[in-house]
Amino acid sequence: MSVLDRYVLRQSLSIMLFVTAALSVAVWLAQSLRLVDLIVNRGLAIEMFLYLALLILPRFLDIVLPIGAFIAVLFVFNRLISESELVVMRAAGLGPLALARPVFVLAGIGFIALMSLSAYFLPASNRAFKDLQFEIRNRFVSALLQEGTFTNFSDKLTIYIGGRDDRGEVTGLLISDDRDPQQPVTILAERGAFADDAQGSRIIMVNGTHQRFDRATGKLSVLTFDRYTLDLNMLRDAPGVRFRDAQERFLDELFWPPQQLDPATRRSFLVEGHQRIVVPLSIFGFAMIPLACLLPGQLNRRGQLRRVLLAVALAFVFQAVDLGVRNLAGRNTAIIPLMYLTVLLPLALGLGVLLFGGIKAGIGRPAPVTR
C-alpha cells in the first residue's frame, strides 16, 4: 500500500469510526430510554439496566456502520477536491480505480466487522437479552406492572392493577389465568402484594373472588376469599428450553434449521440467514456511491455540491430499495436472490463508472480543473 493509500485510508477510517460511534451513541441512548422506567419506577438494579443496554448495542451497529462508511468516503473525497489534493494525485497519474483502492480496503474492514456481528455478536447479544428479559418477566413480575394497564406476561397470564400505595402494595387487582384452557380462572382482589424469591414469584391477595369457568359443563364456580396466594412458578421455563427466534440463532442454525420446525418458521430462518450476509455486503455499495459521483469528470475547487447531493440521494434510494426487497423476501423466498443483486448492483455500476471515467480522462493525464 502506497503512502497516498495509507493517507486516504487513515482519514476515511477515522471519520468512519467517529460517525459510527456518534450515531451508535445517539440510537443507543434513544433505545435505552425504554429501559429507564425499570430503574426509576420499578426498582431493578442499575447493573441490570447497564447490562441490558449493552446487549442492545449490536442490533443497530449493522445499520450505522455502512452509513458511517458512506459519510466518511463522501467527506474525505469532497475535502480532497476542495483542497486540490485530488488534482495533484490525478496529475501524478492516479486514475479513479487507483484512487478508490483505499476505499476498497476501508469497505473490507467494515465487511469483516459486520460479518463478525452477523456470525456471532448479534445472535449472542440477542440471545442473552431475551434470556434476561424472560427471567425478569418471570422473577420480577411486580417490576413490570404498570398502573391502569393490562400486562401480558405470556399468552396464558394477564395482570391488571389499578394503583400502588406507599407500602408497595397494589390495589384493584385483576388476574386472568388461562394456564388450564379447559378451566380458565379470573381473580379479583381489593389489595395484593408480590413476593419474589429464588424459587420464583407469588401474588398474595386479600379480600377477593376466585372465579373458575368449566368449558366442558358451562358452569361458573365462584369462591370468595380473605387471603389467597397464586404461585407463578408454573409459568416459568428454563431459558435453555425456551424456543429461540431467528434473531437469536447463529448462521449454521439459520441455514440448516431443525427438521421438526414448521415451513413458515424454516422460511423465516432462511431469510434471516441471508440477511446476515447481505447486510455486510451492503457496505461496499455505500462506499462506492460517493466515489462514482465525485471522481469521474471535471473537478471544481469551489465545491461539488451537486455531486454530493446526488450521492446522498442515491444512498437514500439504495437503502430504501434494499429494505423493500428484504421485506418482500420475508414473504417469498424466491426474492432472496434479488437481495444480493440489490446490494451488489451499486458496486458493479460504480466500478463501471470509475473504469469508464479513467479511460475517458486518461491515466497519467491531468483531469481538467474548473476554477
N, C-alpha and C positions, 0 to 999 in steps of 0.2 A: 504494500500500500504506500503510495507516494505521500509527500509532505502535504500537498494540497488536499488529498483524500482525507488524511487524518485531520486537517484543519476544518474541513466542512463537516466531517463526521462528528468531531468533538462539539462543534456548535450545535448541530442538529440534535445530538444525543442529550446534551444538557438541557436544551429547551424542551425536548420531548418529555424528559423526566420531570421538569418543573411543571409543565402544563398538566401532565398526567397526575402528579401529586396534588396540584391545586384543584383540579376537577374532582379527584377522588375524595379529597377532604370535604369539599362542598357537598357532594352527593352523600358521603358518609354521615356528615352532620345532619343532613335532612332526614336520612333514613333512621338515624339513631334517636331522633326526637320521638319516634313512635315507642321507643323503649323507656323513655324517661319516666313515664307515668308509673311504671313498675317500681321505680325507686322512690319517687316523690310521694305517691299516694298509697302504694301497696306494700312498702316495707321490705322489698328484696334487697340483698346486699349489693353494694356498689361494685364489688368484684365480679358479680354475676352479670351486671349491666355491661361492664367493660368487655367481658369475655363474649357476650352476645353481640356487642357492637363490632368487635374484631372479626367475628365469624362472618358477618355480612359483607365485609370489605371485598373479597374476591368476586362477589356477584356482579359488580359493575366495573371492575378493572378491565374486563374484556371488551367493554364498551368505550371507556375513556382512553385506553391506550392507543387504539387506531386513530382516534380523534387527535390525541396528543402528537402522534407521528405526522398527521396531515398539517397541523398548525406549525410544527417545528420546521418541516420542509418548506412550507409556504413562506414563513417568516425569514428563514435563513437565505433562501434564494432571492427573495424580494430585496433584502438588505444588500446582498452581493451585487445585485443590479444597480441599486440606487447609489452605492459607493464605488461603482465602476470596477469592483474586483472581478466580477464575472467577465467584463470586457477584456481584462488582462489575461484571464485564464483562456478565453477563446482565442485571443491573439497569439497565445503560446502554443496553439494547435490542439486544444482540448475540444472535442466535439460534444454534442449533447449526451451521448451514451457514456463517454468518459466522465463528464461532469456528474452524471447520475450514479456513478459507481458507489460513492459513499452512502447514497440514499438506499441503494440495494442492501448494503451492509447494515444500515440502520433498521430497515424493514426485517432483515433476517434476525437481528437481535430481538426485535419486538415479536417476531413469529415464535422464536424459541420460548420467550417469556409467556406468551399466550398459550402455547401448547402445553407448557408446564401447568398453567392454571387449568386448562381443559382436562388434562390427563389425570391430575392428582388433586391440586389445591382446591379447585372449585367443588368437586364432589365431596371431598373430605370435609370442607368447611360446611357445606350444606347438610351433610350427614350429622356432623356434630351439633349444628344449630337445631335441626329438627329433633334430635335426641334430647337435647337440653330443654327445648320448648315442650316436648312431650312430658318430660319429667316435671317441669314447672306446673303444667296443667293438671297433672295427677297428684302432685305432692303439695302444691301451694295453691289450692283452689281459691282460698279467700283472697289471695293477692290479685286474682284476675277478674274478680266480680266488680261490675260497675253498677252503681245505684240507678234504679229505674230502667235497667237493660236486661233483656233475656240473653244469657250467656250459654252457648252450646259448648260443652266440654267433649262431647262425642255425639254420634248420631243416636245415642241412647239416653243421654242425660242433659237436661236443660235446667238452669237455675236462675231464678229471679229474686232480687232483693229490693225492697222499697227504699231502704236507707241504712245508715250506721249511726250508733250513738257514741258517746265519749269513751265508753269502755271497750269499743271494738266489736260489740255485738251488732247483729243485723236485725232489722225489723221488716215485717211484711214479706215473709219468706214463702216462695213457691218453688216446688221441685217437681219436674216431670221426669219420671224414671221409667224407661222403656226397655230395661235390660231383659225382661221377660216379655217378648212380643205378644204372648197369649194372655198375659195379665198385666197390662200397664198400670202404673201407680202414679197418683198425683197426691202430693203432700202440701198442706197449707199450715203455716205456723205463724204465731204472733211475733216470736223472737227466736233467735238461734245464735250459735257460735260455732266456729270451725276450730278443730284440733288437728294439728299436723305433727306427726312423729316419724320415726324411721320406717314404720310399717305402712304408712300412708296417711290418708285424710279421713276425718269423720265429721259429720254435721250433727250437732246436739241441738235439738229443737224442743221448745216448750209451748204448751197451750195451742194445740192444733188438731188437724184431722188427717187421717190416712185413708185415702180412697183407692180401692182396687177394683178394676173392671175386668170381669171374666168374659173374654170374647166368645168362648165356646157356649156358655149358657146365657150370655147377655145380661148377667146380674152385676150390680154395683154394690160392693160392701164398703161401709164407712166405719172407721174406728176413730173415736175421739181420745186424745192422749194429753197427759200433763207433761210428759217428758218422753222424747223419742230420739234414738241415735241411728243415723244412716251411715253405714260403712261404705266408703268409696273404693276400697281395695279391689273389689271385683272388677272395677273398670280399668285397672292398671295392667298393662302388658309390658314385658321387658323390651327395651329398645332394640335388643338384638333380634327379636322375632317380629318386630313391627315391620310392616311392608314398606319398603323404601321406593319412593317415586323415581322418575327418570333423572331428576337433577341431583339425586344422591348416589347415582350409580357411576362406577368407573367405566372406561371405554370398553373393556372386554365384556362387561355385563350388558352394555347397551347394544353392541353388535352381535353378541351371542347370548341372548336372554334365555332364562329357563323355559323349557318346553311347555310347562303347565300354565303359562300365562295366556290370557285370552288374546285374540288377534288385535284388538284395539290397543291394549297395553303394549304388546310387542311392537306395534306400529309407532307408538309414541316413543318407545325406547330407541328404535332405529332412527327416527327423525332427530332426536336429541343427540345421538352419537354423531351424525353427520354435521349437525350444527356446531358441535365441539371442534370439528376440523375446519369448517367454513369460516368461523369467526377469526381464528389466527391467520388464515389466508387473506382475509379482507384487508389486513394492514398493508399488503403490497399494493392493492388498488388505491387506498387512501394516500400512500406515499407517492404513487405515480401521478395522480391527478395534478398536483402543483407543478411537477416537472413538465408535463405535457402542455401546460398552459403558459409557463414562464420561459422555458428555454428556447423553443424554436422562434424563428423570425427575428425582427429587429429588436434591439434593446433601447430602452428610453431611460436616461438618467433621472428624469423628473418623476418617475414612478410608473408602476404598471397596474394602475387602479382597475382598469377594465379586465385585465387578465386575472387579477386577484379575485375580483367579484365573480368572474367566470368559474374559477377554481372552486370557490365557496358554493356556488350554485350547483356545479357538477357533483360536489361531495354530498350535498343535501339530496340530490336526485339518486345518487348511488346508494346512500343509506336508506332512503325510502323504498327503493326497488328491492334492495336486499331484505329488508324487514317484511315487505309484502310477499316475496317469494317464500320466505321461511314460514310465514303463516299459512300459505297455501300448501306447502309441503306437509304441515301438520295435519292437513285434512286428506291429502292424497300423496302417497309415497312416490307416485310416478313423477312428481315435481322435483324430487330430490336432485337429479342431475342438473336441473336448472339453477339450483342453489350454487353449485360450483361454477357454472357458466356465468352467473351474475357477478361473482367476486373476481373471477379471472378475466372477464372481458375488459374492465378498465386497465388492467395490467397489459394485456395484449394490444389494445388500442394505443395506450400510452407509449409502449415500445415502438409501435409503428410510427407514431408522430415524431418521436425523437430520432428514429433512424431516418425518416424522410427529411426531417429538418437538418440533420447532419449532412446528408447527401446534397441537399439544396444549398446549404451555406458553404459547404466545402471544408473538410477537415484541414486545419492549419491555416485557413484564410480568415482574417478578422471579420466578424459579423458587422454589418452596418449599425452605426450608433446614431440615434436621433437625439439631437440636443433640444 
